[in-house]
């Protein structure tokens, strides 16, 4: 089976706190439903501002 998608990238900078992580976990599920996606790839990584 072949799937075709448009790639969209969104960058969001927020503090690494449990409330923000939970927000994005819930957002991911809502977006999967809204856009009828099998999966949505969200990544996190620490950023040091110098």
PQR file with spaces between the fields and no chain letter, atoms N, CA, C, O and H, PARSE charges and radii, in Angstrom:
ATOM       1  N    UNK     1       0.848   -1.165    0.000 -0.4000 1.5000
ATOM       2  CA   UNK     1       0.000    0.000    0.000 -0.0000 2.0000
ATOM       3  C    UNK     1       0.902    1.239    0.000  0.5500 1.7000
ATOM       4  O    UNK     1       1.886    1.296    0.738 -0.5500 1.4000
ATOM       5  N    UNK     2       0.571    2.201   -0.807 -0.4000 1.5000
ATOM       6  CA   UNK     2       1.350    3.429   -0.912 -0.0000 2.0000
ATOM       7  C    UNK     2       0.564    4.564   -0.268  0.5500 1.7000
ATOM       8  O    UNK     2      -0.636    4.713   -0.502 -0.5500 1.4000
ATOM       9  H    UNK     2      -0.228    2.156   -1.407  0.4000 1.0000
ATOM      10  N    UNK     3       1.251    5.362    0.546 -0.4000 1.5000
ATOM      11  CA   UNK     3       0.656    6.536    1.168 -0.0000 2.0000
ATOM      12  C    UNK     3       1.388    7.777    0.675  0.5500 1.7000
ATOM      13  O    UNK     3       2.609    7.762    0.516 -0.5500 1.4000
ATOM      14  H    UNK     3       2.226    5.241    0.736  0.4000 1.0000
ATOM      15  N    UNK     4       0.653    8.837    0.435 -0.4000 1.5000
ATOM      16  CA   UNK     4       1.251   10.106    0.018 -0.0000 2.0000
ATOM      17  C    UNK     4       0.836   11.173    1.027  0.5500 1.7000
ATOM      18  O    UNK     4      -0.337   11.277    1.384 -0.5500 1.4000
ATOM      19  H    UNK     4      -0.338    8.850    0.564  0.4000 1.0000
ATOM      20  N    UNK     5       1.797   11.953    1.476 -0.4000 1.5000
ATOM      21  CA   UNK     5       1.537   13.022    2.435 -0.0000 2.0000
ATOM      22  C    UNK     5       2.331   14.252    2.055  0.5500 1.7000
ATOM      23  O    UNK     5       3.349   14.162    1.368 -0.5500 1.4000
ATOM      24  H    UNK     5       2.750   11.868    1.185  0.4000 1.0000
ATOM      25  N    UNK     6       1.865   15.388    2.503 -0.4000 1.5000
ATOM      26  CA   UNK     6       2.639   16.619    2.421 -0.0000 2.0000
ATOM      27  C    UNK     6       3.388   16.764    3.735  0.5500 1.7000
ATOM      28  O    UNK     6       2.819   16.580    4.811 -0.5500 1.4000
ATOM      29  H    UNK     6       1.039   15.460    3.061  0.4000 1.0000
ATOM      30  N    UNK     7       4.658   17.093    3.637 -0.4000 1.5000
ATOM      31  CA   UNK     7       5.461   17.263    4.842 -0.0000 2.0000
ATOM      32  C    UNK     7       5.326   18.704    5.337  0.5500 1.7000
ATOM      33  O    UNK     7       5.538   19.653    4.583 -0.5500 1.4000
ATOM      34  H    UNK     7       5.120   17.243    2.762  0.4000 1.0000
ATOM      35  N    UNK     8       4.974   18.851    6.604 -0.4000 1.5000
ATOM      36  CA   UNK     8       4.857   20.161    7.230 -0.0000 2.0000
ATOM      37  C    UNK     8       5.712   20.144    8.483  0.5500 1.7000
ATOM      38  O    UNK     8       5.615   19.227    9.298 -0.5500 1.4000
ATOM      39  H    UNK     8       4.801   18.080    7.217  0.4000 1.0000
ATOM      40  N    UNK     9       6.547   21.157    8.634 -0.4000 1.5000
ATOM      41  CA   UNK     9       7.374   21.265    9.839 -0.0000 2.0000
ATOM      42  C    UNK     9       6.971   22.494   10.628  0.5500 1.7000
ATOM      43  O    UNK     9       6.783   23.579   10.078 -0.5500 1.4000
ATOM      44  H    UNK     9       6.626   21.902    7.971  0.4000 1.0000
ATOM      45  N    UNK    10       6.844   22.298   11.924 -0.4000 1.5000
ATOM      46  CA   UNK    10       6.528   23.387   12.831 -0.0000 2.0000
ATOM      47  C    UNK    10       7.516   23.299   13.983  0.5500 1.7000
ATOM      48  O    UNK    10       7.697   22.231   14.569 -0.5500 1.4000
ATOM      49  H    UNK    10       6.997   21.416   12.371  0.4000 1.0000
ATOM      50  N    UNK    11       8.146   24.399   14.306 -0.4000 1.5000
ATOM      51  CA   UNK    11       9.090   24.444   15.417 -0.0000 2.0000
ATOM      52  C    UNK    11       8.463   25.243   16.555  0.5500 1.7000
ATOM      53  O    UNK    11       7.953   26.344   16.349 -0.5500 1.4000
ATOM      54  H    UNK    11       8.000   25.267   13.830  0.4000 1.0000
ATOM      55  N    UNK    12       8.509   24.672   17.754 -0.4000 1.5000
ATOM      56  CA   UNK    12       7.953   25.325   18.932 -0.0000 2.0000
ATOM      57  C    UNK    12       8.997   25.239   20.032  0.5500 1.7000
ATOM      58  O    UNK    12       9.461   24.149   20.368 -0.5500 1.4000
ATOM      59  H    UNK    12       8.923   23.778   17.921  0.4000 1.0000
ATOM      60  N    UNK    13       9.367   26.372   20.590 -0.4000 1.5000
ATOM      61  CA   UNK    13      10.320   26.406   21.697 -0.0000 2.0000
ATOM      62  C    UNK    13       9.563   26.697   22.989  0.5500 1.7000
ATOM      63  O    UNK    13       8.949   27.754   23.140 -0.5500 1.4000
ATOM      64  H    UNK    13       8.990   27.257   20.318  0.4000 1.0000
ATOM      65  N    UNK    14       9.617   25.749   23.912 -0.4000 1.5000
ATOM      66  CA   UNK    14       8.988   25.922   25.222 -0.0000 2.0000
ATOM      67  C    UNK    14       9.903   25.324   26.278  0.5500 1.7000
ATOM      68  O    UNK    14      10.773   24.509   25.972 -0.5500 1.4000
ATOM      69  H    UNK    14      10.116   24.892   23.789  0.4000 1.0000
ATOM      70  N    UNK    15       9.704   25.726   27.495 -0.4000 1.5000
ATOM      71  CA   UNK    15      10.471   25.152   28.598 -0.0000 2.0000
ATOM      72  C    UNK    15      10.148   23.666   28.737  0.5500 1.7000
ATOM      73  O    UNK    15       9.018   23.246   28.489 -0.5500 1.4000
ATOM      74  H    UNK    15       8.997   26.388   27.744  0.4000 1.0000
ATOM      75  N    UNK    16      11.135   22.879   29.132 -0.4000 1.5000
ATOM      76  CA   UNK    16      10.958   21.438   29.290 -0.0000 2.0000
ATOM      77  C    UNK    16      10.388   21.148   30.681  0.5500 1.7000
ATOM      78  O    UNK    16      11.112   20.836   31.626 -0.5500 1.4000
ATOM      79  H    UNK    16      12.053   23.220   29.334  0.4000 1.0000
ATOM      80  N    UNK    17       9.059   21.266   30.763 -0.4000 1.5000
ATOM      81  CA   UNK    17       8.369   20.984   32.022 -0.0000 2.0000
ATOM      82  C    UNK    17       7.271   19.955   31.745  0.5500 1.7000
ATOM      83  O    UNK    17       6.792   19.858   30.615 -0.5500 1.4000
ATOM      84  H    UNK    17       8.471   21.519   29.995  0.4000 1.0000
ATOM      85  N    UNK    18       6.872   19.196   32.748 -0.4000 1.5000
ATOM      86  CA   UNK    18       5.862   18.146   32.535 -0.0000 2.0000
ATOM      87  C    UNK    18       4.557   18.655   31.908  0.5500 1.7000
ATOM      88  O    UNK    18       3.961   17.957   31.088 -0.5500 1.4000
ATOM      89  H    UNK    18       7.261   19.274   33.665  0.4000 1.0000
ATOM      90  N    UNK    19       4.116   19.835   32.273 -0.4000 1.5000
ATOM      91  CA   UNK    19       2.853   20.363   31.729 -0.0000 2.0000
ATOM      92  C    UNK    19       2.943   20.559   30.216  0.5500 1.7000
ATOM      93  O    UNK    19       1.988   20.274   29.494 -0.5500 1.4000
ATOM      94  H    UNK    19       4.601   20.402   32.939  0.4000 1.0000
ATOM      95  N    UNK    20       4.078   21.040   29.741 -0.4000 1.5000
ATOM      96  CA   UNK    20       4.246   21.236   28.298 -0.0000 2.0000
ATOM      97  C    UNK    20       4.310   19.894   27.577  0.5500 1.7000
ATOM      98  O    UNK    20       3.715   19.728   26.513 -0.5500 1.4000
ATOM      99  H    UNK    20       4.854   21.272   30.328  0.4000 1.0000
ATOM     100  N    UNK    21       5.021   18.954   28.148 -0.4000 1.5000
ATOM     101  CA   UNK    21       5.118   17.626   27.529 -0.0000 2.0000
ATOM     102  C    UNK    21       3.726   16.989   27.425  0.5500 1.7000
ATOM     103  O    UNK    21       3.379   16.428   26.386 -0.5500 1.4000
ATOM     104  H    UNK    21       5.504   19.090   29.013  0.4000 1.0000
ATOM     105  N    UNK    22       2.943   17.071   28.481 -0.4000 1.5000
ATOM     106  CA   UNK    22       1.593   16.508   28.466 -0.0000 2.0000
ATOM     107  C    UNK    22       0.717   17.204   27.430  0.5500 1.7000
ATOM     108  O    UNK    22      -0.072   16.555   26.744 -0.5500 1.4000
ATOM     109  H    UNK    22       3.225   17.527   29.325  0.4000 1.0000
ATOM     110  N    UNK    23       0.857   18.526   27.317 -0.4000 1.5000
ATOM     111  CA   UNK    23       0.096   19.266   26.301 -0.0000 2.0000
ATOM     112  C    UNK    23       0.376   18.710   24.913  0.5500 1.7000
ATOM     113  O    UNK    23      -0.555   18.479   24.142 -0.5500 1.4000
ATOM     114  H    UNK    23       1.498   19.053   27.875  0.4000 1.0000
ATOM     115  N    UNK    24       1.653   18.491   24.582 -0.4000 1.5000
ATOM     116  CA   UNK    24       2.000   18.015   23.247 -0.0000 2.0000
ATOM     117  C    UNK    24       1.615   16.559   23.018  0.5500 1.7000
ATOM     118  O    UNK    24       1.308   16.173   21.890 -0.5500 1.4000
ATOM     119  H    UNK    24       2.410   18.679   25.208  0.4000 1.0000
ATOM     120  N    UNK    25       1.627   15.755   24.058 -0.4000 1.5000
ATOM     121  CA   UNK    25       1.145   14.376   23.931 -0.0000 2.0000
ATOM     122  C    UNK    25      -0.339   14.396   23.550  0.5500 1.7000
ATOM     123  O    UNK    25      -0.762   13.660   22.658 -0.5500 1.4000
ATOM     124  H    UNK    25       1.877   16.068   24.975  0.4000 1.0000
ATOM     125  N    UNK    26      -1.116   15.229   24.218 -0.4000 1.5000
ATOM     126  CA   UNK    26      -2.550   15.326   23.916 -0.0000 2.0000
ATOM     127  C    UNK    26      -2.792   15.971   22.550  0.5500 1.7000
ATOM     128  O    UNK    26      -3.680   15.551   21.808 -0.5500 1.4000
ATOM     129  H    UNK    26      -0.771   15.826   24.942  0.4000 1.0000
ATOM     130  N    UNK    27      -1.992   16.996   22.221 -0.4000 1.5000
ATOM     131  CA   UNK    27      -2.129   17.657   20.925 -0.0000 2.0000
ATOM     132  C    UNK    27      -1.878   16.678   19.793  0.5500 1.7000
ATOM     133  O    UNK    27      -2.605   16.674   18.800 -0.5500 1.4000
ATOM     134  H    UNK    27      -1.270   17.337   22.823  0.4000 1.0000
ATOM     135  N    UNK    28      -0.866   15.858   19.934 -0.4000 1.5000
ATOM     136  CA   UNK    28      -0.541   14.876   18.907 -0.0000 2.0000
ATOM     137  C    UNK    28      -1.744   13.979   18.612  0.5500 1.7000
ATOM     138  O    UNK    28      -2.062   13.734   17.448 -0.5500 1.4000
ATOM     139  H    UNK    28      -0.275   15.862   20.741  0.4000 1.0000
ATOM     140  N    UNK    29      -2.406   13.495   19.643 -0.4000 1.5000
ATOM     141  CA   UNK    29      -3.561   12.628   19.435 -0.0000 2.0000
ATOM     142  C    UNK    29      -4.702   13.369   18.744  0.5500 1.7000
ATOM     143  O    UNK    29      -5.366   12.810   17.871 -0.5500 1.4000
ATOM     144  H    UNK    29      -2.148   13.693   20.589  0.4000 1.0000
ATOM     145  N    UNK    30      -4.931   14.621   19.129 -0.4000 1.5000
ATOM     146  CA   UNK    30      -5.991   15.408   18.471 -0.0000 2.0000
ATOM     147  C    UNK    30      -5.661   15.644   17.000  0.5500 1.7000
ATOM     148  O    UNK    30      -6.543   15.563   16.145 -0.5500 1.4000
ATOM     149  H    UNK    30      -4.391   15.075   19.838  0.4000 1.0000
ATOM     150  N    UNK    31      -4.391   15.935   16.702 -0.4000 1.5000
ATOM     151  CA   UNK    31      -3.992   16.189   15.319 -0.0000 2.0000
ATOM     152  C    UNK    31      -4.087   14.931   14.468  0.5500 1.7000
ATOM     153  O    UNK    31      -4.474   15.000   13.301 -0.5500 1.4000
ATOM     154  H    UNK    31      -3.675   16.001   17.396  0.4000 1.0000
ATOM     155  N    UNK    32      -3.738   13.782   15.039 -0.4000 1.5000
ATOM     156  CA   UNK    32      -3.853   12.530   14.298 -0.0000 2.0000
ATOM     157  C    UNK    32      -5.304   12.296   13.884  0.5500 1.7000
ATOM     158  O    UNK    32      -5.573   11.873   12.759 -0.5500 1.4000
ATOM     159  H    UNK    32      -3.424   13.726   15.987  0.4000 1.0000
ATOM     160  N    UNK    33      -6.225   12.569   14.785 -0.4000 1.5000
ATOM     161  CA   UNK    33      -7.642   12.399   14.477 -0.0000 2.0000
ATOM     162  C    UNK    33      -8.103   13.433   13.461  0.5500 1.7000
ATOM     163  O    UNK    33      -8.740   13.087   12.465 -0.5500 1.4000
ATOM     164  H    UNK    33      -6.007   12.912   15.698  0.4000 1.0000
ATOM     165  N    UNK    34      -7.789   14.686   13.704 -0.4000 1.5000
ATOM     166  CA   UNK    34      -8.254   15.771   12.834 -0.0000 2.0000
ATOM     167  C    UNK    34      -7.781   15.595   11.401  0.5500 1.7000
ATOM     168  O    UNK    34      -8.550   15.799   10.462 -0.5500 1.4000
ATOM     169  H    UNK    34      -7.272   14.967   14.513  0.4000 1.0000
ATOM     170  N    UNK    35      -6.516   15.217   11.229 -0.4000 1.5000
ATOM     171  CA   UNK    35      -5.939   15.108    9.886 -0.0000 2.0000
ATOM     172  C    UNK    35      -5.905   13.673    9.369  0.5500 1.7000
ATOM     173  O    UNK    35      -5.280   13.387    8.347 -0.5500 1.4000
ATOM     174  H    UNK    35      -5.891   15.051   11.992  0.4000 1.0000
ATOM     175  N    UNK    36      -6.586   12.771   10.088 -0.4000 1.5000
ATOM     176  CA   UNK    36      -6.695   11.369    9.680 -0.0000 2.0000
ATOM     177  C    UNK    36      -5.324   10.765    9.360  0.5500 1.7000
ATOM     178  O    UNK    36      -5.109   10.197    8.289 -0.5500 1.4000
ATOM     179  H    UNK    36      -7.093   13.004   10.918  0.4000 1.0000
ATOM     180  N    UNK    37      -4.415   10.904   10.309 -0.4000 1.5000
ATOM     181  CA   UNK    37      -3.059   10.393   10.160 -0.0000 2.0000
ATOM     182  C    UNK    37      -2.869    9.121   10.977  0.5500 1.7000
ATOM     183  O    UNK    37      -3.421    8.976   12.068 -0.5500 1.4000
ATOM     184  H    UNK    37      -4.590   11.365   11.179  0.4000 1.0000
ATOM     185  N    UNK    38      -2.084    8.213   10.435 -0.4000 1.5000
ATOM     186  CA   UNK    38      -1.720    7.010   11.177 -0.0000 2.0000
ATOM     187  C    UNK    38      -0.759    7.381   12.300  0.5500 1.7000
ATOM     188  O    UNK    38      -0.855    6.865   13.413 -0.5500 1.4000
ATOM     189  H    UNK    38      -1.634    8.331    9.549  0.4000 1.0000
ATOM     190  N    UNK    39       0.161    8.276   11.993 -0.4000 1.5000
ATOM     191  CA   UNK    39       1.147    8.711   12.984 -0.0000 2.0000
ATOM     192  C    UNK    39       1.578   10.133   12.674  0.5500 1.7000
ATOM     193  O    UNK    39       1.537   10.565   11.522 -0.5500 1.4000
ATOM     194  H    UNK    39       0.239    8.695   11.089  0.4000 1.0000
ATOM     195  N    UNK    40       1.985   10.846   13.687 -0.4000 1.5000
ATOM     196  CA   UNK    40       2.593   12.174   13.562 -0.0000 2.0000
ATOM     197  C    UNK    40       3.897   12.112   14.327  0.5500 1.7000
ATOM     198  O    UNK    40       3.934   11.671   15.476 -0.5500 1.4000
ATOM     199  H    UNK    40       2.018   10.495   14.623  0.4000 1.0000
ATOM     200  N    UNK    41       4.950   12.548   13.697 -0.4000 1.5000
ATOM     201  CA   UNK    41       6.289   12.478   14.270 -0.0000 2.0000
ATOM     202  C    UNK    41       6.589   13.781   15.000  0.5500 1.7000
ATOM     203  O    UNK    41       6.711   14.835   14.375 -0.5500 1.4000
ATOM     204  H    UNK    41       4.920   12.906   12.764  0.4000 1.0000
ATOM     205  N    UNK    42       6.706   13.709   16.310 -0.4000 1.5000
ATOM     206  CA   UNK    42       7.098   14.849   17.127 -0.0000 2.0000
ATOM     207  C    UNK    42       8.397   14.482   17.827  0.5500 1.7000
ATOM     208  O    UNK    42       8.536   13.387   18.373 -0.5500 1.4000
ATOM     209  H    UNK    42       6.607   12.853   16.818  0.4000 1.0000
ATOM     210  N    UNK    43       9.332   15.396   17.804 -0.4000 1.5000
ATOM     211  CA   UNK    43      10.610   15.160   18.464 -0.0000 2.0000
ATOM     212  C    UNK    43      10.878   16.278   19.466  0.5500 1.7000
ATOM     213  O    UNK    43      10.362   17.387   19.331 -0.5500 1.4000
ATOM     214  H    UNK    43       9.219   16.285   17.361  0.4000 1.0000
ATOM     215  N    UNK    44      11.692   15.970   20.468 -0.4000 1.5000
ATOM     216  CA   UNK    44      12.117   16.972   21.440 -0.0000 2.0000
ATOM     217  C    UNK    44      13.611   16.863   21.631  0.5500 1.7000
ATOM     218  O    UNK    44      14.198   15.792   21.480 -0.5500 1.4000
ATOM     219  H    UNK    44      12.112   15.068   20.577  0.4000 1.0000
ATOM     220  N    UNK    45      14.211   17.975   21.960 -0.4000 1.5000
ATOM     221  CA   UNK    45      15.630   17.974   22.290 -0.0000 2.0000
ATOM     222  C    UNK    45      15.950   19.224   23.072  0.5500 1.7000
ATOM     223  O    UNK    45      15.296   20.253   22.900 -0.5500 1.4000
ATOM     224  H    UNK    45      13.734   18.845   22.083  0.4000 1.0000
ATOM     225  N    UNK    46      16.954   19.146   23.933 -0.4000 1.5000
ATOM     226  CA   UNK    46      17.325   20.324   24.733 -0.0000 2.0000
ATOM     227  C    UNK    46      18.036   21.373   23.873  0.5500 1.7000
ATOM     228  O    UNK    46      18.768   21.041   22.942 -0.5500 1.4000
ATOM     229  H    UNK    46      17.485   18.310   24.073  0.4000 1.0000
ATOM     230  N    UNK    47      17.807   22.626   24.201 -0.4000 1.5000
ATOM     231  CA   UNK    47      18.458   23.733   23.515 -0.0000 2.0000
ATOM     232  C    UNK    47      19.115   24.608   24.564  0.5500 1.7000
ATOM     233  O    UNK    47      18.474   25.033   25.525 -0.5500 1.4000
ATOM     234  H    UNK    47      17.211   22.896   24.957  0.4000 1.0000
ATOM     235  N    UNK    48      20.380   24.869   24.377 -0.4000 1.5000
ATOM     236  CA   UNK    48      21.099   25.788   25.258 -0.0000 2.0000
ATOM     237  C    UNK    48      21.267   27.124   24.554  0.5500 1.7000
ATOM     238  O    UNK    48      21.827   27.188   23.459 -0.5500 1.4000
ATOM     239  H    UNK    48      20.901   24.524   23.596  0.4000 1.0000
ATOM     240  N    UNK    49      20.794   28.167   25.166 -0.4000 1.5000
ATOM     241  CA   UNK    49      20.951   29.512   24.609 -0.0000 2.0000
ATOM     242  C    UNK    49      22.193   30.120   25.238  0.5500 1.7000
ATOM     243  O    UNK    49      22.308   30.212   26.460 -0.5500 1.4000
ATOM     244  H    UNK    49      20.339   28.115   26.056  0.4000 1.0000
ATOM     245  N    UNK    50      23.112   30.530   24.392 -0.4000 1.5000
ATOM     246  CA   UNK    50      24.379   31.095   24.897 -0.0000 2.0000
ATOM     247  C    UNK    50      24.502   32.550   24.525  0.5500 1.7000
ATOM     248  O    UNK    50      25.498   33.191   24.862 -0.5500 1.4000
ATOM     249  H    UNK    50      23.019   30.456   23.399  0.4000 1.0000
